[in-house]
Amino acid sequence: MKKYINNILFVSIFTMIIFTLTACGKVDYSKFVGTWEFTDEGYGATYIFNEDKTGTYTLIAGEESESKNFTYKIDSKIIYITYENDTDVFENKYKLKNNKLIIEDSFGEEMEFIKK
């Protein structure tokens, strides 16, 4: 009887692991490729994601702007961005809904980018 219960427990755990691993499918990078814009009363930001997992980030403050090139990697909940000439990897949670990319910054604030 004990062996029977151990077998059932093993099969149950194994099945849960298989379902978990299959749920962690690959991210469709094509959904991110393109230009995404955020604006808020004269301030804004633009992400341009390229197919080759490179991109450009532009910060806009009134009439001034500053751009940085980056590389990126995406999993099911986090976007990892490494800016050119920087060794830090920025990890931000994101949500992708319709034509909106919602990125949560390190302070927990969400920025809503619209695909152009």
N, C-alpha and C positions, 0 to 999 in steps of 0.2 A: 504493500500500500504506500509506504514512504517513497519507494522508487517511482511509483506512478505519479505521485504529487510532485516530486522533483522534476519529472519529465514534463508535466503540464506547466510547471513554473518556468522551466527552461524554454519551452516552445513559446510561451506567452511573452517572455522578455525578448527572445530572438525576434518575434513578430513585431514588437514595439520598436526595436532598433531598426529593422528593415523599413518600416513605415516612416520613421524619423529621417533616415538617410534619403529616402526617395522624395520626401517633402522638401529637402534642401537642394532643389534643382538649380540649374544654372540660371544666372540673371541674363535677361535679354538686353544686351548693351544697346541695341538699336533704338530702344525706347528713350535712351538718354542722349543720343547723338543729336546735335543741333544747338541752337541758341536759346538760353533761358534768361529772362529778365525779371528783376525785382526793383520796384520803385516805391519811394515813400517821401513825399514832400521835398523834392529837389535832390534827394539822395537816392542812390541805387547801386545795383551790382548786376553784372552779367557774367554768366558762365557759358562758355562755348565748349561743348564736348565733341571731340572728333572720334571717328571710327577706330583709329589706332591707339586709343586710350591716352591721348594727350589732349590738352585744351588750353584755354586762356581765361583768366579771371580778371574782370575789370571792375574796380571800385570807382563810383562816380559821386563826387561831392560838389554840388553846384555846377560851376563851370570847369572844375578840374577833375581829372581822372588819372588812375594809375592801373597799369595792367601787369599781370604776372602769368607766365606760362607754367603748366603743371602736367603731371601724369596722374592717372586715377585708376582705381580698382573698385569694384562694387560687389557686395554680397547682398543677401536678401533684406538686410536692414541697415547696413552701414556703407557709407561712401568714404573711401580712403583717398586723400589728395596729398600729393607731395609736390610742393612748388619748386621751380627751377632754382638751383643754387641753395637749396635748403635740405637738411637731413631729416627734419621733423615730418612725421606723417600725421595729417589732421584727420581724425575719425569723427564723422558726424552721422547721426541717425537721419534717415530720410523716409519720406512717403511719396509715392508716385500715384497721382489720381488725375485721370483724364489728361488735360494739358498742363497740369500743375506739378511742380517738383517742390515739396516742402522739406526744407533742411533745418534741422534743429542745431543751433550753435552750442558752444561749450557751456553757456549759461542757461540752457534749456529754452531759449527763445526760438520761435519758429519763424523762418523767412519763406515766403511763398513766391516761387519763381514761375513765371508763365512762359510756355514754349512759344517761340516766335517762328 
